């Protein structure tokens, strides 16, 4: 008789199961938090941009509310990314983009805040860099925004400078660098920066950054690695004088700013997934499919400002009835040579009765032009598996 103690094996299996459950719970909670925030933030922004609202109300109530909501969204996003990181599911979407446009977009996010604090914000992009870059522009932006957010918190005078220049060691790489004249970091605290929940709790740092949870730099470090960085993020800091954060990423780009037509080959692992392109329909009408009333309200407001008519369906089954018999729903065709009745369908992923993926499958097997309507799938989490499945069933793009 051979006897074996399996207690330890069972305990390990149980711990793994609990850890997996914890990560799933974390992802679910952050998803549920993002849904109302995705409604709150654009609605407050909409009121702030309304010229009929008194400026005193904007400054005393609306802008603080918006800043608080954005802070909460940043924390939720960090926790969501942390959950993905723990499950090895941090997702990337590579594509070609204008480097100057992306960096200018980031600059404008911080321009007013720096001006309010009396800090000079400088953006310096070397003119010999390629005009276009091939990477994940949103993840690149996430890293730069994290650097700038930290610099803004810890800088009370002087300047913050964003520099993008060719790498000194490899012409196919660009160096991104953010330098500030802020508080700086003591040498003994540098090692803690990139650890999980690695917030510096020294009194002066805690006073200037009371709300941070210490995930931003850790996640940024992982993203730089996933984006093909030459090394991880580098830090140089002198306490009382300021800090410098930098990293290098591959360009994989075409067309320099100043000349014109050099093409750098894109490694096959970074090639974008092909998206089917439909012949455009002249209807300025969009079908919005979402079971959340407030999300529908936000989508409708945004699209109506762009002169689109919005038709709403609150689940996939309702949407199928509308696209299967649009005239029966009171929808008239446009006067173009080809008409799909809708320019676009925007559908949520998680819905009762028929979800977004099943809806796309059903539309793609319909007869006639209806099956060719471009479809964008929306999800609060944007898991890589969801994106893949969406493209597999026939969506045209994905929003997160």
C-alpha positions as semicolon CSV with decimal commas, in nm:
position;residue;x (nm);y (nm);z (nm)
1;X;0,000;0,000;0,000
2;X;0,139;0,340;-0,103
3;X;0,005;0,638;0,088
4;X;0,054;0,996;-0,024
5;X;-0,031;1,316;0,162
6;X;-0,217;1,536;-0,087
7;X;-0,303;1,808;0,166
8;X;-0,039;2,047;0,034
9;X;-0,138;1,983;-0,329
10;X;-0,501;2,058;-0,248
11;X;-0,404;2,374;-0,060
12;X;-0,200;2,498;-0,358
13;X;-0,487;2,423;-0,596
14;X;-0,729;2,606;-0,365
15;X;-0,501;2,910;-0,340
16;X;-0,468;2,923;-0,719
17;X;-0,843;2,903;-0,753
18;X;-0,894;3,182;-0,498
19;X;-0,633;3,398;-0,671
20;X;-0,808;3,350;-1,006
21;X;-1,144;3,433;-0,848
22;X;-0,996;3,747;-0,691
23;X;-0,866;3,866;-1,030
24;X;-1,202;3,798;-1,196
25;X;-1,382;3,984;-0,917
26;X;-1,143;4,278;-0,954
27;X;-1,204;4,292;-1,329
28;X;-1,582;4,275;-1,279
29;X;-1,587;4,549;-1,014
30;X;-1,375;4,787;-1,223
31;X;-1,600;4,718;-1,523
32;X;-1,908;4,811;-1,320
33;X;-1,736;5,128;-1,194
34;X;-1,631;5,241;-1,542
35;X;-1,982;5,215;-1,681
36;X;-2,135;5,499;-1,472
37;X;-1,814;5,704;-1,495
38;X;-1,830;5,685;-1,874
39;X;-2,165;5,858;-1,838
40;X;-2,077;6,108;-1,563
41;X;-1,763;6,251;-1,725
42;X;-1,906;6,341;-2,069
43;X;-2,226;6,479;-1,913
44;X;-2,035;6,714;-1,682
45;X;-1,808;6,811;-1,973
46;X;-2,115;6,885;-2,182
47;X;-2,252;7,124;-1,919
48;X;-1,912;7,293;-1,873
49;X;-1,901;7,360;-2,248
50;X;-2,250;7,513;-2,238
51;X;-2,211;7,892;-2,274
52;X;-2,545;7,953;-2,097
53;X;-2,408;7,811;-1,767
54;X;-2,253;8,085;-1,545
55;X;-1,873;8,069;-1,516
56;X;-1,894;8,090;-1,137
57;X;-2,096;7,765;-1,132
58;X;-1,842;7,598;-1,358
59;X;-1,546;7,699;-1,143
60;X;-1,704;7,634;-0,803
61;X;-1,894;7,313;-0,872
62;X;-1,869;7,156;-1,214
63;X;-1,493;7,159;-1,273
64;X;-1,412;7,017;-0,926
65;X;-1,675;6,746;-0,989
66;X;-1,520;6,669;-1,329
67;X;-1,168;6,654;-1,183
68;X;-1,288;6,418;-0,910
69;X;-1,462;6,191;-1,162
70;X;-1,152;6,184;-1,383
71;X;-0,935;6,103;-1,081
72;X;-1,164;5,813;-0,995
73;X;-1,158;5,695;-1,356
74;X;-0,776;5,702;-1,354
75;X;-0,770;5,490;-1,037
76;X;-1,023;5,245;-1,184
77;X;-0,817;5,220;-1,504
78;X;-0,499;5,154;-1,304
79;X;-0,672;4,880;-1,105
80;X;-0,812;4,728;-1,426
81;X;-0,468;4,730;-1,586
82;X;-0,319;4,584;-1,270
83;X;-0,573;4,301;-1,288
84;X;-0,481;4,241;-1,654
85;X;-0,112;4,250;-1,569
86;X;-0,157;3,988;-1,297
87;X;-0,336;3,765;-1,548
88;X;-0,081;3,839;-1,824
89;X;-0,357;4,000;-2,029
90;X;-0,243;4,359;-2,080
91;X;-0,366;4,420;-2,435
92;X;-0,211;4,632;-2,709
93;X;-0,350;4,763;-3,037
94;X;-0,076;4,853;-3,284
95;X;-0,128;5,094;-3,570
96;X;0,032;5,380;-3,757
97;X;-0,023;5,733;-3,623
98;X;0,112;6,086;-3,652
99;X;0,368;6,129;-3,374
100;X;0,337;6,508;-3,363
101;X;-0,043;6,490;-3,343
102;X;-0,034;6,243;-3,054
103;X;0,222;6,440;-2,854
104;X;0,033;6,767;-2,917
105;X;-0,288;6,602;-2,795
106;X;-0,112;6,502;-2,471
107;X;0,042;6,848;-2,435
108;X;-0,300;7,014;-2,455
109;X;-0,433;6,792;-2,176
110;X;-0,185;6,954;-1,935
111;X;-0,147;7,302;-2,084
112;X;-0,419;7,473;-1,877
113;X;-0,320;7,298;-1,552
114;X;0,044;7,403;-1,589
115;X;-0,058;7,760;-1,671
116;X;-0,278;7,768;-1,361
117;X;0,020;7,665;-1,142
118;X;0,255;7,909;-1,316
119;X;0,468;7,629;-1,463
120;X;0,613;7,638;-1,814
121;X;0,516;7,332;-2,017
122;X;0,748;7,268;-2,312
123;X;0,703;7,014;-2,593
124;X;1,015;6,955;-2,803
125;X;1,001;6,704;-3,089
126;X;1,316;6,661;-3,297
127;X;1,244;6,747;-3,662
128;X;1,456;6,459;-3,794
129;X;1,223;6,198;-3,645
130;X;0,983;6,018;-3,879
131;X;0,647;6,189;-3,907
132;X;0,465;5,864;-3,838
133;X;0,518;5,593;-3,581
134;X;0,387;5,239;-3,564
135;X;0,297;5,144;-3,209
136;X;0,000;5,148;-2,971
137;X;-0,064;5,522;-2,953
138;X;-0,303;5,496;-2,658
139;X;-0,062;5,291;-2,446
140;X;0,223;5,525;-2,540
141;X;0,001;5,815;-2,436
142;X;-0,082;5,638;-2,110
143;X;0,287;5,623;-2,016
144;X;0,358;5,988;-2,108
145;X;0,042;6,104;-1,927
146;X;0,152;5,916;-1,616
147;X;0,490;6,092;-1,627
148;X;0,327;6,433;-1,675
149;X;0,067;6,375;-1,403
150;X;0,343;6,294;-1,154
151;X;0,554;6,588;-1,270
152;X;0,259;6,825;-1,228
153;X;0,186;6,698;-0,876
154;X;0,542;6,745;-0,753
155;X;0,638;7,065;-0,938
156;X;0,536;7,401;-0,791
157;X;0,770;7,628;-0,989
158;X;0,993;7,620;-1,294
159;X;0,909;7,394;-1,586
160;X;0,808;7,055;-1,720
161;X;0,964;6,954;-2,051
162;X;0,862;6,674;-2,286
163;X;1,138;6,578;-2,529
164;X;1,108;6,329;-2,815
165;X;1,428;6,268;-3,006
166;X;1,613;5,992;-3,196
167;X;1,784;5,735;-2,978
168;X;2,157;5,800;-2,952
169;X;2,225;5,425;-2,984
170;X;1,976;5,309;-3,251
171;X;1,835;5,514;-3,539
172;X;1,522;5,294;-3,548
173;X;1,425;5,396;-3,195
174;X;1,290;5,719;-3,044
175;X;1,362;5,841;-2,692
176;X;1,076;5,990;-2,490
177;X;1,181;6,200;-2,193
178;X;0,989;6,404;-1,933
179;X;1,195;6,638;-1,714
180;X;1,069;6,857;-1,429
181;X;1,210;7,104;-1,178
182;X;0,997;6,967;-0,895
183;X;1,055;6,806;-0,559
184;X;1,274;6,522;-0,683
185;X;1,319;6,179;-0,526
186;X;1,574;6,066;-0,270
187;X;1,804;5,787;-0,384
188;X;1,676;5,540;-0,125
189;X;1,319;5,578;-0,255
190;X;1,393;5,521;-0,625
191;X;1,381;5,141;-0,594
192;X;1,020;5,158;-0,470
193;X;0,886;5,351;-0,771
194;X;0,815;5,054;-0,997
195;X;0,684;4,809;-0,738
196;X;0,319;4,719;-0,686
197;X;0,150;4,991;-0,479
198;X;0,494;5,154;-0,458
199;X;0,377;5,491;-0,335
200;X;0,636;5,701;-0,151
201;X;0,483;5,777;0,188
202;X;0,736;6,039;0,300
203;X;0,549;6,343;0,438
204;X;0,623;6,584;0,151
205;X;0,537;6,330;-0,119
206;X;0,222;6,221;0,065
207;X;0,111;6,585;0,098
208;X;0,151;6,652;-0,274
209;X;0,003;6,318;-0,385
210;X;-0,258;6,215;-0,127
211;X;-0,480;6,024;-0,372
212;X;-0,233;5,811;-0,569
213;X;-0,233;5,435;-0,511
214;X;0,113;5,355;-0,649
215;X;0,028;5,155;-0,961
216;X;0,090;5,402;-1,244
217;X;0,466;5,367;-1,282
218;X;0,461;4,990;-1,231
219;X;0,206;4,955;-1,512
220;X;0,395;5,205;-1,730
221;X;0,711;5,000;-1,689
222;X;0,530;4,688;-1,809
223;X;0,380;4,875;-2,104
224;X;0,718;5,005;-2,220
225;X;0,844;4,646;-2,224
226;X;0,537;4,522;-2,416
227;X;0,573;4,807;-2,668
228;X;0,921;4,681;-2,753
229;X;1,124;4,921;-2,539
230;X;1,502;4,892;-2,547
231;X;1,500;4,873;-2,169
232;X;1,265;4,958;-1,888
233;X;1,196;5,314;-1,775
234;X;1,503;5,504;-1,661
235;X;1,494;5,757;-1,378
236;X;1,740;6,028;-1,282
237;X;1,647;6,247;-0,986
238;X;1,802;6,490;-0,742
239;X;1,600;6,565;-0,432
240;X;1,509;6,934;-0,424
241;X;1,597;6,990;-0,791
242;X;1,376;6,768;-1,005
243;X;1,340;6,438;-1,191
244;X;1,380;6,290;-1,537
245;X;1,191;5,984;-1,663
246;X;1,277;5,835;-2,003
247;X;1,237;5,529;-2,225
248;X;1,306;5,428;-2,584
249;X;1,061;5,268;-2,827
250;X;1,095;5,136;-3,184
251;X;0,962;5,369;-3,452
252;X;0,862;5,125;-3,730
253;X;0,754;5,433;-3,919
254;X;0,750;5,592;-4,263
255;X;0,806;5,950;-4,389
256;X;1,037;6,176;-4,186
257;X;0,912;6,529;-4,106
258;X;1,159;6,703;-4,336
259;X;1,210;6,472;-4,634
260;X;0,966;6,223;-4,755
261;X;0,961;5,862;-4,851
262;X;1,187;5,631;-4,649
263;X;0,994;5,319;-4,552
264;X;1,100;5,110;-4,255
265;X;0,976;4,751;-4,261
266;X;0,733;4,655;-3,988
267;X;0,814;4,330;-3,805
268;X;0,542;4,074;-3,876
269;X;0,446;4,039;-3,510
270;X;0,347;4,407;-3,506
271;X;0,142;4,409;-3,827
272;X;-0,213;4,537;-3,770
273;X;-0,514;4,311;-3,808
274;X;-0,686;4,389;-4,141
275;X;-1,029;4,551;-4,104
276;X;-1,286;4,508;-4,381
277;X;-1,377;4,839;-4,543
278;X;-1,733;4,894;-4,660
279;X;-1,849;5,127;-4,936
280;X;-1,996;5,426;-4,750
281;X;-2,371;5,478;-4,727
282;X;-2,511;5,831;-4,743
283;X;-2,741;5,786;-4,442
284;X;-2,641;6,011;-4,154
285;X;-2,808;5,768;-3,918
286;X;-2,649;5,551;-3,648
287;X;-2,803;5,260;-3,460
288;X;-2,696;5,264;-3,094
289;X;-2,743;4,933;-2,911
290;X;-2,701;4,944;-2,532
291;X;-2,912;4,826;-2,239
292;X;-2,805;5,124;-2,022
293;X;-3,030;5,431;-2,052
294;X;-2,757;5,673;-1,945
295;X;-2,504;5,537;-2,193
296;X;-2,763;5,580;-2,464
297;X;-2,819;5,939;-2,355
298;X;-2,445;6,017;-2,375
299;X;-2,405;5,851;-2,717
300;X;-2,711;6,032;-2,851
301;X;-2,586;6,374;-2,734
302;X;-2,241;6,321;-2,881
303;X;-2,364;6,199;-3,219
304;X;-2,639;6,457;-3,258
305;X;-2,377;6,730;-3,223
306;X;-2,218;6,578;-3,534
307;X;-2,556;6,598;-3,714
308;X;-2,627;6,226;-3,698
309;X;-2,974;6,087;-3,638
310;X;-2,960;5,826;-3,361
311;X;-3,190;5,524;-3,348
312;X;-3,179;5,339;-3,015
313;X;-3,216;4,969;-2,934
314;X;-3,182;4,841;-2,578
315;X;-3,066;4,487;-2,655
316;X;-2,951;4,276;-2,946
317;X;-3,296;4,130;-3,013
318;X;-3,449;4,477;-3,057
319;X;-3,159;4,575;-3,284
320;X;-3,213;4,271;-3,506
321;X;-3,579;4,358;-3,550
322;X;-3,485;4,711;-3,655
323;X;-3,215;4,614;-3,908
324;X;-3,424;4,325;-4,044
325;X;-3,723;4,553;-4,111
326;X;-3,608;4,918;-4,095
327;X;-3,907;5,054;-4,289
328;X;-4,137;4,880;-4,042
329;X;-3,964;5,081;-3,769
330;X;-4,033;5,402;-3,961
331;X;-3,682;5,433;-4,106
332;X;-3,653;5,550;-4,466
333;X;-3,366;5,470;-4,704
334;X;-3,125;5,738;-4,821
335;X;-3,101;5,850;-5,184
336;X;-2,759;5,696;-5,247
337;X;-2,691;5,417;-5,496
338;X;-2,626;5,180;-5,203
339;X;-2,817;5,209;-4,878
340;X;-2,774;5,015;-4,553
341;X;-3,030;5,237;-4,372
342;X;-2,753;5,309;-4,117
343;X;-2,406;5,460;-4,159
344;X;-2,289;5,267;-3,856
345;X;-2,401;5,039;-3,574
346;X;-2,246;5,098;-3,230
347;X;-2,319;4,809;-2,995
348;X;-2,234;4,731;-2,635
349;X;-2,075;4,393;-2,569
350;X;-2,261;4,279;-2,258
351;X;-2,640;4,290;-2,296
352;X;-2,935;4,069;-2,201
353;X;-3,114;3,837;-2,447
354;X;-2,863;3,882;-2,733
355;X;-2,520;4,026;-2,662
356;X;-2,301;4,234;-2,894
357;X;-2,104;3,944;-3,041
358;X;-2,414;3,741;-3,124
359;X;-2,576;4,051;-3,274
360;X;-2,280;4,099;-3,511
361;X;-2,293;3,731;-3,612
362;X;-2,666;3,756;-3,693
363;X;-2,628;4,077;-3,897
364;X;-2,335;3,940;-4,099
365;X;-2,542;3,643;-4,224
366;X;-2,842;3,855;-4,328
367;X;-2,927;3,898;-4,695
368;X;-2,861;4,215;-4,892
369;X;-2,690;4,540;-4,801
370;X;-2,795;4,517;-4,435
371;X;-2,519;4,261;-4,378
372;X;-2,257;4,516;-4,490
373;X;-2,327;4,781;-4,225
374;X;-2,004;4,881;-4,046
375;X;-2,022;4,778;-3,679
376;X;-1,822;4,906;-3,382
377;X;-1,822;4,699;-3,062
378;X;-1,794;4,880;-2,726
379;X;-1,666;4,728;-2,402
380;X;-1,562;4,876;-2,067
381;X;-1,267;4,638;-2,035
382;X;-1,127;4,577;-2,384
383;X;-0,982;4,234;-2,311
384;X;-0,766;4,102;-2,594
385;X;-0,980;3,788;-2,626
386;X;-1,290;4,008;-2,671
387;X;-1,122;4,211;-2,944
388;X;-1,011;3,896;-3,127
389;X;-1,355;3,739;-3,106
390;X;-1,513;4,064;-3,223
391;X;-1,299;4,072;-3,538
392;X;-1,358;3,701;-3,592
393;X;-1,736;3,747;-3,601
394;X;-1,718;4,050;-3,831
395;X;-1,693;4,376;-3,637
396;X;-1,508;4,666;-3,803
397;X;-1,358;4,828;-3,496
398;X;-1,352;4,819;-3,118
399;X;-1,392;5,095;-2,860
400;X;-1,294;5,069;-2,495
